[in-house]
Amino acid sequence: MPRSLRAWYRRNGKWVIVMLVVSLIGAGIVLVLRSVYEYVPGHYEPKDIPRGQQLEQKERKQQ
């Protein structure tokens, strides 16, 4: 059994490595695109008004 596995790997090792690299690159692309399309600016606090005013506005909205 180990000899046949080694023989198979010798024949196909290059393609196994190529497919692993392609899979890792694809996963990286998916993660980057997912972070771009899930970006919602409303979840982040605006920086043009002071923190105290932001908290007051949040409290008014919750009431």
mmCIF file of the N, C-alpha and C atoms, coordinates in Angstrom:
data_MODEL
# 
_entry.id   MODEL 
# 
loop_
_atom_site.group_PDB 
_atom_site.id 
_atom_site.type_symbol 
_atom_site.label_atom_id 
_atom_site.label_alt_id 
_atom_site.label_comp_id 
_atom_site.label_asym_id 
_atom_site.label_entity_id 
_atom_site.label_seq_id 
_atom_site.pdbx_PDB_ins_code 
_atom_site.Cartn_x 
_atom_site.Cartn_y 
_atom_site.Cartn_z 
_atom_site.occupancy 
_atom_site.B_iso_or_equiv 
_atom_site.pdbx_formal_charge 
_atom_site.auth_seq_id 
_atom_site.auth_comp_id 
_atom_site.auth_asym_id 
_atom_site.auth_atom_id 
_atom_site.pdbx_PDB_model_num 
ATOM 1   N N  . MET A 1 1  ? 0.811   -1.210 0.000   1.00 0.00 ? 1  MET A N  1 
ATOM 2   C CA . MET A 1 1  ? 0.000   0.000  0.000   1.00 0.00 ? 1  MET A CA 1 
ATOM 3   C C  . MET A 1 1  ? 0.851   1.269  0.000   1.00 0.00 ? 1  MET A C  1 
ATOM 4   N N  . PRO A 1 2  ? 1.834   1.415  0.894   1.00 0.00 ? 2  PRO A N  1 
ATOM 5   C CA . PRO A 1 2  ? 2.634   2.641  0.872   1.00 0.00 ? 2  PRO A CA 1 
ATOM 6   C C  . PRO A 1 2  ? 3.364   2.843  -0.453  1.00 0.00 ? 2  PRO A C  1 
ATOM 7   N N  . ARG A 1 3  ? 3.787   1.747  -1.077  1.00 0.00 ? 3  ARG A N  1 
ATOM 8   C CA . ARG A 1 3  ? 4.488   1.903  -2.358  1.00 0.00 ? 3  ARG A CA 1 
ATOM 9   C C  . ARG A 1 3  ? 3.561   2.452  -3.425  1.00 0.00 ? 3  ARG A C  1 
ATOM 10  N N  . SER A 1 4  ? 2.312   1.984  -3.438  1.00 0.00 ? 4  SER A N  1 
ATOM 11  C CA . SER A 1 4  ? 1.387   2.485  -4.458  1.00 0.00 ? 4  SER A CA 1 
ATOM 12  C C  . SER A 1 4  ? 1.039   3.949  -4.192  1.00 0.00 ? 4  SER A C  1 
ATOM 13  N N  . LEU A 1 5  ? 0.970   4.341  -2.916  1.00 0.00 ? 5  LEU A N  1 
ATOM 14  C CA . LEU A 1 5  ? 0.699   5.736  -2.586  1.00 0.00 ? 5  LEU A CA 1 
ATOM 15  C C  . LEU A 1 5  ? 1.864   6.620  -3.007  1.00 0.00 ? 5  LEU A C  1 
ATOM 16  N N  . ARG A 1 6  ? 3.069   6.147  -2.767  1.00 0.00 ? 6  ARG A N  1 
ATOM 17  C CA . ARG A 1 6  ? 4.244   6.907  -3.193  1.00 0.00 ? 6  ARG A CA 1 
ATOM 18  C C  . ARG A 1 6  ? 4.305   7.013  -4.712  1.00 0.00 ? 6  ARG A C  1 
ATOM 19  N N  . ALA A 1 7  ? 3.990   5.937  -5.375  1.00 0.00 ? 7  ALA A N  1 
ATOM 20  C CA . ALA A 1 7  ? 4.005   5.967  -6.845  1.00 0.00 ? 7  ALA A CA 1 
ATOM 21  C C  . ALA A 1 7  ? 2.946   6.941  -7.367  1.00 0.00 ? 7  ALA A C  1 
ATOM 22  N N  . TRP A 1 8  ? 1.779   6.920  -6.755  1.00 0.00 ? 8  TRP A N  1 
ATOM 23  C CA . TRP A 1 8  ? 0.710   7.850  -7.165  1.00 0.00 ? 8  TRP A CA 1 
ATOM 24  C C  . TRP A 1 8  ? 1.158   9.294  -6.941  1.00 0.00 ? 8  TRP A C  1 
ATOM 25  N N  . TYR A 1 9  ? 1.772   9.550  -5.776  1.00 0.00 ? 9  TYR A N  1 
ATOM 26  C CA . TYR A 1 9  ? 2.224   10.907 -5.481  1.00 0.00 ? 9  TYR A CA 1 
ATOM 27  C C  . TYR A 1 9  ? 3.327   11.344 -6.444  1.00 0.00 ? 9  TYR A C  1 
ATOM 28  N N  . ARG A 1 10 ? 4.213   10.429 -6.808  1.00 0.00 ? 10 ARG A N  1 
ATOM 29  C CA . ARG A 1 10 ? 5.259   10.775 -7.778  1.00 0.00 ? 10 ARG A CA 1 
ATOM 30  C C  . ARG A 1 10 ? 4.653   11.158 -9.122  1.00 0.00 ? 10 ARG A C  1 
ATOM 31  N N  . ARG A 1 11 ? 3.597   10.454 -9.507  1.00 0.00 ? 11 ARG A N  1 
ATOM 32  C CA . ARG A 1 11 ? 2.949   10.770 -10.783 1.00 0.00 ? 11 ARG A CA 1 
ATOM 33  C C  . ARG A 1 11 ? 2.138   12.061 -10.711 1.00 0.00 ? 11 ARG A C  1 
ATOM 34  N N  . ASN A 1 12 ? 1.481   12.311 -9.579  1.00 0.00 ? 12 ASN A N  1 
ATOM 35  C CA . ASN A 1 12 ? 0.514   13.410 -9.493  1.00 0.00 ? 12 ASN A CA 1 
ATOM 36  C C  . ASN A 1 12 ? 0.889   14.502 -8.492  1.00 0.00 ? 12 ASN A C  1 
ATOM 37  N N  . GLY A 1 13 ? 2.046   14.431 -7.901  1.00 0.00 ? 13 GLY A N  1 
ATOM 38  C CA . GLY A 1 13 ? 2.429   15.380 -6.860  1.00 0.00 ? 13 GLY A CA 1 
ATOM 39  C C  . GLY A 1 13 ? 2.392   16.827 -7.299  1.00 0.00 ? 13 GLY A C  1 
ATOM 40  N N  . LYS A 1 14 ? 2.877   17.064 -8.515  1.00 0.00 ? 14 LYS A N  1 
ATOM 41  C CA . LYS A 1 14 ? 2.888   18.436 -9.029  1.00 0.00 ? 14 LYS A CA 1 
ATOM 42  C C  . LYS A 1 14 ? 1.468   18.995 -9.100  1.00 0.00 ? 14 LYS A C  1 
ATOM 43  N N  . TRP A 1 15 ? 0.515   18.184 -9.572  1.00 0.00 ? 15 TRP A N  1 
ATOM 44  C CA . TRP A 1 15 ? -0.861  18.665 -9.723  1.00 0.00 ? 15 TRP A CA 1 
ATOM 45  C C  . TRP A 1 15 ? -1.560  18.830 -8.377  1.00 0.00 ? 15 TRP A C  1 
ATOM 46  N N  . VAL A 1 16 ? -1.196  17.989 -7.426  1.00 0.00 ? 16 VAL A N  1 
ATOM 47  C CA . VAL A 1 16 ? -1.755  18.132 -6.081  1.00 0.00 ? 16 VAL A CA 1 
ATOM 48  C C  . VAL A 1 16 ? -1.331  19.475 -5.496  1.00 0.00 ? 16 VAL A C  1 
ATOM 49  N N  . ILE A 1 17 ? -0.058  19.816 -5.640  1.00 0.00 ? 17 ILE A N  1 
ATOM 50  C CA . ILE A 1 17 ? 0.442   21.084 -5.120  1.00 0.00 ? 17 ILE A CA 1 
ATOM 51  C C  . ILE A 1 17 ? -0.192  22.255 -5.857  1.00 0.00 ? 17 ILE A C  1 
ATOM 52  N N  . VAL A 1 18 ? -0.315  22.136 -7.180  1.00 0.00 ? 18 VAL A N  1 
ATOM 53  C CA . VAL A 1 18 ? -0.948  23.210 -7.963  1.00 0.00 ? 18 VAL A CA 1 
ATOM 54  C C  . VAL A 1 18 ? -2.387  23.433 -7.493  1.00 0.00 ? 18 VAL A C  1 
ATOM 55  N N  . MET A 1 19 ? -3.137  22.373 -7.270  1.00 0.00 ? 19 MET A N  1 
ATOM 56  C CA . MET A 1 19 ? -4.528  22.515 -6.844  1.00 0.00 ? 19 MET A CA 1 
ATOM 57  C C  . MET A 1 19 ? -4.620  23.088 -5.430  1.00 0.00 ? 19 MET A C  1 
ATOM 58  N N  . LEU A 1 20 ? -3.699  22.734 -4.550  1.00 0.00 ? 20 LEU A N  1 
ATOM 59  C CA . LEU A 1 20 ? -3.692  23.327 -3.209  1.00 0.00 ? 20 LEU A CA 1 
ATOM 60  C C  . LEU A 1 20 ? -3.424  24.831 -3.271  1.00 0.00 ? 20 LEU A C  1 
ATOM 61  N N  . VAL A 1 21 ? -2.472  25.237 -4.108  1.00 0.00 ? 21 VAL A N  1 
ATOM 62  C CA . VAL A 1 21 ? -2.162  26.661 -4.258  1.00 0.00 ? 21 VAL A CA 1 
ATOM 63  C C  . VAL A 1 21 ? -3.354  27.405 -4.847  1.00 0.00 ? 21 VAL A C  1 
ATOM 64  N N  . VAL A 1 22 ? -3.981  26.841 -5.865  1.00 0.00 ? 22 VAL A N  1 
ATOM 65  C CA . VAL A 1 22 ? -5.151  27.475 -6.477  1.00 0.00 ? 22 VAL A CA 1 
ATOM 66  C C  . VAL A 1 22 ? -6.277  27.599 -5.449  1.00 0.00 ? 22 VAL A C  1 
ATOM 67  N N  . SER A 1 23 ? -6.478  26.571 -4.635  1.00 0.00 ? 23 SER A N  1 
ATOM 68  C CA . SER A 1 23 ? -7.516  26.618 -3.608  1.00 0.00 ? 23 SER A CA 1 
ATOM 69  C C  . SER A 1 23 ? -7.239  27.706 -2.580  1.00 0.00 ? 23 SER A C  1 
ATOM 70  N N  . LEU A 1 24 ? -5.994  27.831 -2.149  1.00 0.00 ? 24 LEU A N  1 
ATOM 71  C CA . LEU A 1 24 ? -5.648  28.873 -1.179  1.00 0.00 ? 24 LEU A CA 1 
ATOM 72  C C  . LEU A 1 24 ? -5.832  30.274 -1.765  1.00 0.00 ? 24 LEU A C  1 
ATOM 73  N N  . ILE A 1 25 ? -5.448  30.453 -3.016  1.00 0.00 ? 25 ILE A N  1 
ATOM 74  C CA . ILE A 1 25 ? -5.637  31.749 -3.669  1.00 0.00 ? 25 ILE A CA 1 
ATOM 75  C C  . ILE A 1 25 ? -7.128  32.063 -3.788  1.00 0.00 ? 25 ILE A C  1 
ATOM 76  N N  . GLY A 1 26 ? -7.926  31.068 -4.171  1.00 0.00 ? 26 GLY A N  1 
ATOM 77  C CA . GLY A 1 26 ? -9.374  31.270 -4.276  1.00 0.00 ? 26 GLY A CA 1 
ATOM 78  C C  . GLY A 1 26 ? -9.993  31.628 -2.939  1.00 0.00 ? 26 GLY A C  1 
ATOM 79  N N  . ALA A 1 27 ? -9.573  30.959 -1.880  1.00 0.00 ? 27 ALA A N  1 
ATOM 80  C CA . ALA A 1 27 ? -10.098 31.266 -0.550  1.00 0.00 ? 27 ALA A CA 1 
ATOM 81  C C  . ALA A 1 27 ? -9.728  32.690 -0.145  1.00 0.00 ? 27 ALA A C  1 
ATOM 82  N N  . GLY A 1 28 ? -8.524  33.116 -0.459  1.00 0.00 ? 28 GLY A N  1 
ATOM 83  C CA . GLY A 1 28 ? -8.112  34.483 -0.157  1.00 0.00 ? 28 GLY A CA 1 
ATOM 84  C C  . GLY A 1 28 ? -8.940  35.512 -0.897  1.00 0.00 ? 28 GLY A C  1 
ATOM 85  N N  . ILE A 1 29 ? -9.205  35.247 -2.173  1.00 0.00 ? 29 ILE A N  1 
ATOM 86  C CA . ILE A 1 29 ? -10.024 36.158 -2.973  1.00 0.00 ? 29 ILE A CA 1 
ATOM 87  C C  . ILE A 1 29 ? -11.433 36.248 -2.399  1.00 0.00 ? 29 ILE A C  1 
ATOM 88  N N  . VAL A 1 30 ? -11.997 35.115 -2.020  1.00 0.00 ? 30 VAL A N  1 
ATOM 89  C CA . VAL A 1 30 ? -13.352 35.105 -1.443  1.00 0.00 ? 30 VAL A CA 1 
ATOM 90  C C  . VAL A 1 30 ? -13.388 35.920 -0.158  1.00 0.00 ? 30 VAL A C  1 
ATOM 91  N N  . LEU A 1 31 ? -12.390 35.759 0.701   1.00 0.00 ? 31 LEU A N  1 
ATOM 92  C CA . LEU A 1 31 ? -12.375 36.515 1.954   1.00 0.00 ? 31 LEU A CA 1 
ATOM 93  C C  . LEU A 1 31 ? -12.263 38.018 1.708   1.00 0.00 ? 31 LEU A C  1 
ATOM 94  N N  . VAL A 1 32 ? -11.443 38.421 0.742   1.00 0.00 ? 32 VAL A N  1 
ATOM 95  C CA . VAL A 1 32 ? -11.295 39.844 0.439   1.00 0.00 ? 32 VAL A CA 1 
ATOM 96  C C  . VAL A 1 32 ? -12.594 40.398 -0.129  1.00 0.00 ? 32 VAL A C  1 
ATOM 97  N N  . LEU A 1 33 ? -13.198 39.695 -1.084  1.00 0.00 ? 33 LEU A N  1 
ATOM 98  C CA . LEU A 1 33 ? -14.446 40.181 -1.679  1.00 0.00 ? 33 LEU A CA 1 
ATOM 99  C C  . LEU A 1 33 ? -15.567 40.221 -0.652  1.00 0.00 ? 33 LEU A C  1 
ATOM 100 N N  . ARG A 1 34 ? -15.599 39.243 0.223   1.00 0.00 ? 34 ARG A N  1 
ATOM 101 C CA . ARG A 1 34 ? -16.634 39.208 1.253   1.00 0.00 ? 34 ARG A CA 1 
ATOM 102 C C  . ARG A 1 34 ? -16.507 40.414 2.184   1.00 0.00 ? 34 ARG A C  1 
ATOM 103 N N  . SER A 1 35 ? -15.292 40.766 2.555   1.00 0.00 ? 35 SER A N  1 
ATOM 104 C CA . SER A 1 35 ? -15.103 41.917 3.444   1.00 0.00 ? 35 SER A CA 1 
ATOM 105 C C  . SER A 1 35 ? -15.488 43.213 2.737   1.00 0.00 ? 35 SER A C  1 
ATOM 106 N N  . VAL A 1 36 ? -15.270 43.285 1.434   1.00 0.00 ? 36 VAL A N  1 
ATOM 107 C CA . VAL A 1 36 ? -15.630 44.497 0.685   1.00 0.00 ? 36 VAL A CA 1 
ATOM 108 C C  . VAL A 1 36 ? -17.141 44.625 0.574   1.00 0.00 ? 36 VAL A C  1 
ATOM 109 N N  . TYR A 1 37 ? -17.837 43.536 0.241   1.00 0.00 ? 37 TYR A N  1 
ATOM 110 C CA . TYR A 1 37 ? -19.276 43.617 0.023   1.00 0.00 ? 37 TYR A CA 1 
ATOM 111 C C  . TYR A 1 37 ? -20.082 43.649 1.318   1.00 0.00 ? 37 TYR A C  1 
ATOM 112 N N  . GLU A 1 38 ? -19.492 43.229 2.434   1.00 0.00 ? 38 GLU A N  1 
ATOM 113 C CA . GLU A 1 38 ? -20.210 43.278 3.703   1.00 0.00 ? 38 GLU A CA 1 
ATOM 114 C C  . GLU A 1 38 ? -19.953 44.576 4.451   1.00 0.00 ? 38 GLU A C  1 
ATOM 115 N N  . TYR A 1 39 ? -19.171 45.474 3.898   1.00 0.00 ? 39 TYR A N  1 
ATOM 116 C CA . TYR A 1 39 ? -18.878 46.743 4.555   1.00 0.00 ? 39 TYR A CA 1 
ATOM 117 C C  . TYR A 1 39 ? -20.139 47.589 4.604   1.00 0.00 ? 39 TYR A C  1 
ATOM 118 N N  . VAL A 1 40 ? -20.539 47.975 5.805   1.00 0.00 ? 40 VAL A N  1 
ATOM 119 C CA . VAL A 1 40 ? -21.714 48.814 5.984   1.00 0.00 ? 40 VAL A CA 1 
ATOM 120 C C  . VAL A 1 40 ? -21.284 50.035 6.798   1.00 0.00 ? 40 VAL A C  1 
ATOM 121 N N  . PRO A 1 41 ? -21.195 51.180 6.155   1.00 0.00 ? 41 PRO A N  1 
ATOM 122 C CA . PRO A 1 41 ? -20.702 52.356 6.869   1.00 0.00 ? 41 PRO A CA 1 
ATOM 123 C C  . PRO A 1 41 ? -21.575 52.754 8.056   1.00 0.00 ? 41 PRO A C  1 
ATOM 124 N N  . GLY A 1 42 ? -22.844 52.394 8.063   1.00 0.00 ? 42 GLY A N  1 
ATOM 125 C CA . GLY A 1 42 ? -23.740 52.762 9.152   1.00 0.00 ? 42 GLY A CA 1 
ATOM 126 C C  . GLY A 1 42 ? -23.350 52.146 10.480  1.00 0.00 ? 42 GLY A C  1 
ATOM 127 N N  . HIS A 1 43 ? -22.605 51.053 10.460  1.00 0.00 ? 43 HIS A N  1 
ATOM 128 C CA . HIS A 1 43 ? -22.204 50.398 11.698  1.00 0.00 ? 43 HIS A CA 1 
ATOM 129 C C  . HIS A 1 43 ? -21.039 51.093 12.386  1.00 0.00 ? 43 HIS A C  1 
ATOM 130 N N  . TYR A 1 44 ? -20.417 52.017 11.683  1.00 0.00 ? 44 TYR A N  1 
ATOM 131 C CA . TYR A 1 44 ? -19.247 52.686 12.231  1.00 0.00 ? 44 TYR A CA 1 
ATOM 132 C C  . TYR A 1 44 ? -19.627 54.100 12.643  1.00 0.00 ? 44 TYR A C  1 
ATOM 133 N N  . GLU A 1 45 ? -19.018 54.562 13.715  1.00 0.00 ? 45 GLU A N  1 
ATOM 134 C CA . GLU A 1 45 ? -19.342 55.888 14.217  1.00 0.00 ? 45 GLU A CA 1 
ATOM 135 C C  . GLU A 1 45 ? -18.709 56.952 13.332  1.00 0.00 ? 45 GLU A C  1 
ATOM 136 N N  . PRO A 1 46 ? -19.456 57.996 13.023  1.00 0.00 ? 46 PRO A N  1 
ATOM 137 C CA . PRO A 1 46 ? -18.854 59.088 12.255  1.00 0.00 ? 46 PRO A CA 1 
ATOM 138 C C  . PRO A 1 46 ? -17.844 59.841 13.110  1.00 0.00 ? 46 PRO A C  1 
ATOM 139 N N  . LYS A 1 47 ? -16.814 60.339 12.492  1.00 0.00 ? 47 LYS A N  1 
ATOM 140 C CA . LYS A 1 47 ? -15.752 61.008 13.228  1.00 0.00 ? 47 LYS A CA 1 
ATOM 141 C C  . LYS A 1 47 ? -15.871 62.532 13.183  1.00 0.00 ? 47 LYS A C  1 
ATOM 142 N N  . ASP A 1 48 ? -16.930 63.058 12.531  1.00 0.00 ? 48 ASP A N  1 
ATOM 143 C CA . ASP A 1 48 ? -17.030 64.507 12.404  1.00 0.00 ? 48 ASP A CA 1 
ATOM 144 C C  . ASP A 1 48 ? -17.732 65.159 13.593  1.00 0.00 ? 48 ASP A C  1 
ATOM 145 N N  . ILE A 1 49 ? -18.354 64.402 14.480  1.00 0.00 ? 49 ILE A N  1 
ATOM 146 C CA . ILE A 1 49 ? -18.950 64.990 15.677  1.00 0.00 ? 49 ILE A CA 1 
ATOM 147 C C  . ILE A 1 49 ? -18.293 64.370 16.907  1.00 0.00 ? 49 ILE A C  1 
ATOM 148 N N  . PRO A 1 50 ? -18.216 65.124 17.985  1.00 0.00 ? 50 PRO A N  1 
ATOM 149 C CA . PRO A 1 50 ? -17.556 64.613 19.194  1.00 0.00 ? 50 PRO A CA 1 
ATOM 150 C C  . PRO A 1 50 ? -18.269 63.399 19.786  1.00 0.00 ? 50 PRO A C  1 
ATOM 151 N N  . ARG A 1 51 ? -17.542 62.631 20.538  1.00 0.00 ? 51 ARG A N  1 
ATOM 152 C CA . ARG A 1 51 ? -18.046 61.384 21.133  1.00 0.00 ? 51 ARG A CA 1 
ATOM 153 C C  . ARG A 1 51 ? -19.255 61.638 22.040  1.00 0.00 ? 51 ARG A C  1 
ATOM 154 N N  . GLY A 1 52 ? -19.226 62.708 22.805  1.00 0.00 ? 52 GLY A N  1 
ATOM 155 C CA . GLY A 1 52 ? -20.344 63.013 23.710  1.00 0.00 ? 52 GLY A CA 1 
ATOM 156 C C  . GLY A 1 52 ? -21.642 63.223 22.958  1.00 0.00 ? 52 GLY A C  1 
ATOM 157 N N  . GLN A 1 53 ? -21.579 63.929 21.850  1.00 0.00 ? 53 GLN A N  1 
ATOM 158 C CA . GLN A 1 53 ? -22.779 64.160 21.040  1.00 0.00 ? 53 GLN A CA 1 
ATOM 159 C C  . GLN A 1 53 ? -23.283 62.854 20.436  1.00 0.00 ? 53 GLN A C  1 
ATOM 160 N N  . GLN A 1 54 ? -22.369 61.987 20.030  1.00 0.00 ? 54 GLN A N  1 
ATOM 161 C CA . GLN A 1 54 ? -22.774 60.693 19.476  1.00 0.00 ? 54 GLN A CA 1 
ATOM 162 C C  . GLN A 1 54 ? -23.545 59.894 20.520  1.00 0.00 ? 54 GLN A C  1 
ATOM 163 N N  . LEU A 1 55 ? -23.039 59.868 21.758  1.00 0.00 ? 55 LEU A N  1 
ATOM 164 C CA . LEU A 1 55 ? -23.702 59.109 22.818  1.00 0.00 ? 55 LEU A CA 1 
ATOM 165 C C  . LEU A 1 55 ? -25.079 59.692 23.131  1.00 0.00 ? 55 LEU A C  1 
ATOM 166 N N  . GLU A 1 56 ? -25.189 61.025 23.143  1.00 0.00 ? 56 GLU A N  1 
ATOM 167 C CA . GLU A 1 56 ? -26.486 61.658 23.384  1.00 0.00 ? 56 GLU A CA 1 
ATOM 168 C C  . GLU A 1 56 ? -27.482 61.291 22.284  1.00 0.00 ? 56 GLU A C  1 
ATOM 169 N N  . GLN A 1 57 ? -27.025 61.296 21.037  1.00 0.00 ? 57 GLN A N  1 
ATOM 170 C CA . GLN A 1 57 ? -27.912 60.947 19.927  1.00 0.00 ? 57 GLN A CA 1 
ATOM 171 C C  . GLN A 1 57 ? -28.358 59.486 20.033  1.00 0.00 ? 57 GLN A C  1 
ATOM 172 N N  . LYS A 1 58 ? -27.465 58.601 20.435  1.00 0.00 ? 58 LYS A N  1 
ATOM 173 C CA . LYS A 1 58 ? -27.823 57.183 20.585  1.00 0.00 ? 58 LYS A CA 1 
ATOM 174 C C  . LYS A 1 58 ? -28.861 57.020 21.672  1.00 0.00 ? 58 LYS A C  1 
ATOM 175 N N  . GLU A 1 59 ? -28.670 57.749 22.784  1.00 0.00 ? 59 GLU A N  1 
ATOM 176 C CA . GLU A 1 59 ? -29.629 57.640 23.889  1.00 0.00 ? 59 GLU A CA 1 
ATOM 177 C C  . GLU A 1 59 ? -30.989 58.137 23.481  1.00 0.00 ? 59 GLU A C  1 
ATOM 178 N N  . ARG A 1 60 ? -31.046 59.241 22.715  1.00 0.00 ? 60 ARG A N  1 
ATOM 179 C CA . ARG A 1 60 ? -32.336 59.767 22.247  1.00 0.00 ? 60 ARG A CA 1 
ATOM 180 C C  . ARG A 1 60 ? -33.026 58.768 21.314  1.00 0.00 ? 60 ARG A C  1 
ATOM 181 N N  . LYS A 1 61 ? -32.268 58.131 20.457  1.00 0.00 ? 61 LYS A N  1 
ATOM 182 C CA . LYS A 1 61 ? -32.845 57.153 19.525  1.00 0.00 ? 61 LYS A CA 1 
ATOM 183 C C  . LYS A 1 61 ? -33.399 55.950 20.277  1.00 0.00 ? 61 LYS A C  1 
ATOM 184 N N  . GLN A 1 62 ? -32.740 55.547 21.357  1.00 0.00 ? 62 GLN A N  1 
ATOM 185 C CA . GLN A 1 62 ? -33.183 54.356 22.105  1.00 0.00 ? 62 GLN A CA 1 
ATOM 186 C C  . GLN A 1 62 ? -34.449 54.656 22.905  1.00 0.00 ? 62 GLN A C  1 
ATOM 187 N N  . GLN A 1 63 ? -34.697 55.902 23.263  1.00 0.00 ? 63 GLN A N  1 
ATOM 188 C CA . GLN A 1 63 ? -35.874 56.234 24.070  1.00 0.00 ? 63 GLN A CA 1 
ATOM 189 C C  . GLN A 1 63 ? -37.124 56.353 23.261  1.00 0.00 ? 63 GLN A C  1 
# 
